[in-house]
């Protein structure tokens, strides 16, 4: 006995046409489909990247070997040499003795300082007579500057009982190491010889490549 309200079933040809239409529509929209057990095509679920669980690594993080590193191609003209490492560096001032061989002696004169050992290179301005009172001293003046037409000088008192006499002439250049004593006339350089007791620094006079001490 037939039911009065039964839904009429579609003929097989009509069902096939419906399936084809669904497949064509899914292909046009880019929706993957899979066949379900109900006889009709069922769209496959779409998984979005933002639906991933928190702190879940991405595919690239889970499989770094699958990620191709990006390479930049540069022509030879675009390559620049790496910057040189910073050098640190500190400046050294030139020695005053090299630029002005009288600078140290002038500083003692200007400061009226006495008792300091100093080295100076200067010209012999005048030869003086020897001082024979007590220990004998060879005496001469060296030029240390000018004040108008007046030549500023310092006297050198060289003990020739402890050191050889220096064969000097006016105009010769000498380098002297001695102890400076300031006075109203400019000052005196003495102790231009060795210390016979070897208790302190000695001095010397250099002239024509020879040292007298």
C-alpha positions as CSV (number, residue, x, y, z in Angstrom):
1,X,0.0,0.0,0.0
2,X,1.5,3.4,-1.1
3,X,1.9,6.4,1.3
4,X,-0.2,9.4,0.3
5,X,2.5,12.1,1.1
6,X,5.8,10.4,0.0
7,X,8.4,12.7,-1.5
8,X,8.9,11.7,-5.2
9,X,12.5,10.7,-5.9
10,X,14.5,12.4,-8.6
11,X,15.5,10.4,-11.6
12,X,19.2,9.4,-11.7
13,X,19.9,11.7,-14.7
14,X,18.7,14.7,-12.7
15,X,20.8,13.8,-9.6
16,X,23.9,13.5,-11.8
17,X,23.3,16.9,-13.4
18,X,23.0,18.3,-9.8
19,X,26.3,16.8,-8.7
20,X,28.1,18.2,-11.8
21,X,26.7,21.7,-11.2
22,X,27.8,21.6,-7.5
23,X,31.3,20.5,-8.6
24,X,31.6,23.2,-11.2
25,X,30.4,25.8,-8.7
26,X,32.9,24.7,-6.1
27,X,35.7,24.7,-8.7
28,X,34.9,28.2,-9.8
29,X,34.9,29.5,-6.1
30,X,38.1,27.5,-5.2
31,X,36.3,25.5,-2.5
32,X,37.7,22.0,-2.1
33,X,35.0,19.3,-1.9
34,X,35.0,15.8,-0.7
35,X,32.3,13.2,-1.1
36,X,30.3,12.4,2.0
37,X,28.3,9.4,2.9
38,X,25.0,11.3,2.1
39,X,25.4,11.0,-1.6
40,X,26.1,14.7,-2.2
41,X,29.4,16.7,-2.3
42,X,30.3,18.2,1.0
43,X,32.7,21.2,1.1
44,X,35.9,20.5,2.9
45,X,36.4,22.6,6.1
46,X,38.8,25.6,5.6
47,X,41.4,26.0,8.4
48,X,42.6,29.6,8.8
49,X,46.1,30.5,10.1
50,X,44.7,32.6,12.8
51,X,42.7,29.7,14.2
52,X,46.0,28.0,15.3
53,X,46.4,27.4,19.0
54,X,48.4,30.0,20.9
55,X,52.2,29.5,21.0
56,X,51.9,26.7,18.4
57,X,54.9,27.0,16.0
58,X,54.2,27.6,12.4
59,X,55.1,25.1,9.6
60,X,58.2,27.1,8.8
61,X,59.3,27.1,12.5
62,X,58.6,23.4,12.8
63,X,60.4,22.5,9.6
64,X,63.1,25.1,9.0
65,X,64.8,22.9,6.5
66,X,61.9,23.4,4.2
67,X,62.3,27.2,4.2
68,X,64.5,28.4,1.4
69,X,66.6,31.4,2.6
70,X,66.3,34.5,0.6
71,X,69.2,35.4,-1.5
72,X,70.0,38.8,-2.9
73,X,71.8,39.0,-6.1
74,X,74.3,41.9,-6.4
75,X,76.3,43.0,-9.3
76,X,80.0,43.6,-8.9
77,X,79.5,47.3,-8.9
78,X,77.0,47.2,-6.1
79,X,79.3,45.4,-3.7
80,X,80.9,47.6,-1.1
81,X,83.9,46.8,1.0
82,X,83.1,46.2,4.7
83,X,83.8,49.1,7.0
84,X,87.1,49.0,8.7
85,X,86.9,48.5,12.5
86,X,87.2,51.7,14.4
87,X,90.5,52.3,15.5
88,X,90.9,53.9,18.4
89,X,93.5,56.1,18.5
90,X,95.4,58.8,21.0
91,X,97.5,61.9,19.6
92,X,101.1,62.5,20.9
93,X,102.4,66.1,21.2
94,X,105.9,66.7,19.7
95,X,108.6,67.1,22.3
96,X,109.4,70.7,23.1
97,X,113.1,69.8,23.1
98,X,112.8,68.7,19.4
99,X,111.0,71.8,18.3
100,X,112.8,74.3,20.6
101,X,116.0,73.0,22.3
102,X,115.9,75.9,24.7
103,X,112.2,75.6,25.7
104,X,112.9,73.9,29.0
105,X,115.7,76.3,30.0
106,X,113.5,79.3,29.1
107,X,110.7,77.9,31.2
108,X,113.0,77.8,34.2
109,X,114.2,81.3,33.6
110,X,110.7,82.7,33.2
111,X,109.6,80.8,36.3
112,X,112.7,81.9,38.2
113,X,113.2,78.3,39.2
114,X,116.5,77.0,40.7
115,X,118.0,73.6,41.5
116,X,116.5,71.8,38.5
117,X,118.5,69.6,36.0
118,X,117.9,70.7,32.5
119,X,119.2,70.0,29.0
120,X,119.6,72.8,26.4
121,X,121.2,73.2,23.0
122,X,122.5,76.7,22.2
123,X,125.3,78.7,20.6
124,X,128.4,79.9,22.5
125,X,127.9,83.7,22.7
126,X,131.1,84.6,24.5
127,X,134.2,82.9,26.1
128,X,135.0,84.1,29.6
129,X,138.1,83.7,31.7
130,X,138.5,80.6,33.9
131,X,137.5,80.8,37.6
132,X,140.5,79.6,39.6
133,X,139.1,80.4,43.0
134,X,138.8,77.0,44.7
135,X,137.9,74.3,42.1
136,X,138.7,75.5,38.6
137,X,135.8,76.2,36.3
138,X,135.7,76.9,32.6
139,X,133.2,79.7,32.0
140,X,131.3,80.9,28.9
141,X,128.0,82.4,27.9
142,X,125.3,80.8,25.8
143,X,122.6,82.7,24.0
144,X,119.0,82.0,25.0
145,X,117.1,84.7,23.2
146,X,117.0,88.4,22.3
147,X,115.5,91.5,24.0
148,X,115.5,94.1,21.2
149,X,119.2,94.5,20.3
150,X,120.4,92.8,23.5
151,X,121.2,89.1,23.6
152,X,119.9,87.2,26.6
153,X,122.4,84.8,28.0
154,X,123.0,82.2,30.6
155,X,126.5,81.6,32.1
156,X,127.9,78.0,32.1
157,X,130.4,77.1,34.8
158,X,132.1,73.8,33.9
159,X,134.3,72.2,36.6
160,X,137.5,71.3,34.9
161,X,138.9,69.6,38.0
162,X,136.3,66.9,37.6
163,X,135.8,66.9,33.8
164,X,138.0,67.7,30.8
165,X,138.0,71.2,29.3
166,X,135.8,71.7,26.3
167,X,137.6,73.2,23.3
168,X,135.2,75.9,22.5
169,X,135.0,78.9,20.2
170,X,132.4,81.7,20.0
171,X,129.6,80.6,17.6
172,X,130.0,76.9,18.4
173,X,126.9,74.9,19.1
174,X,126.9,72.9,22.4
175,X,124.4,70.7,24.2
176,X,124.5,71.0,27.9
177,X,123.1,68.9,30.7
178,X,123.4,70.7,34.1
179,X,121.7,72.2,37.1
180,X,120.2,75.6,36.6
181,X,120.3,78.4,39.2
182,X,118.4,81.6,38.5
183,X,119.8,85.1,39.2
184,X,119.2,88.7,38.1
185,X,121.6,88.2,35.1
186,X,119.6,85.3,33.7
187,X,121.1,82.4,35.5
188,X,124.0,79.9,35.8
189,X,124.3,76.3,34.5
190,X,126.7,74.2,36.6
191,X,127.2,70.6,37.7
192,X,128.0,69.8,34.0
193,X,130.1,66.8,35.1
194,X,129.7,63.4,36.7
195,X,129.2,63.0,40.4
196,X,132.5,61.5,41.8
197,X,130.5,60.1,44.8
198,X,127.9,58.6,42.5
199,X,125.1,59.8,44.8
200,X,123.2,61.9,42.2
201,X,122.6,62.5,38.5
202,X,125.6,63.9,36.7
203,X,125.7,66.4,33.9
204,X,127.8,66.8,30.7
205,X,128.6,69.0,27.7
206,X,128.5,67.7,24.1
207,X,130.6,69.4,21.5
208,X,131.5,68.2,18.0
209,X,130.3,64.7,18.7
210,X,132.2,64.2,21.9
211,X,130.8,64.3,25.5
212,X,132.8,65.9,28.3
213,X,131.7,64.8,31.7
